[in-house]
């Protein structure tokens, strides 16, 4: 069950972002945020559960990136987790780092740090990510 505090922080951050950017709330964005938060909340305190899947499909410019960031940051902060965002394109990577995250930091009362990590191919290595998720402290997993 998701703590009421986290729900309130997500809702507050969304409201602040809309107000700062002088936008009106959109049902689709609220639905995306709610689905992402609810999917992640299933795992809270219940690591033995089969990880749920949440697929969000929407057109360009609908706010998917802002939706998942606004959903995950308060929950990760509450749980003391770090978040990894992997993008399919360099253009989206640049959008997240240069536009979306700074916009959230400037608009909302969410405070967090972020960094961009680029490998040789600039793509997430799934086998190394799996090693890290399995608890490997191996230097090989970090490279």
Secondary structure by P-SEA (a helix, b strand, c coil): cccaaaaaaaaaaaaaaaaaacccccaaaaaaaaaaaaaaaaacccccccbbbbbbbbcccccaaaaaaaacaaaaaaabbbbbbbbccaaaaaaaaccaaaaaaacccccbbbbbbbcccccccaaaaaaaaaccccccccc
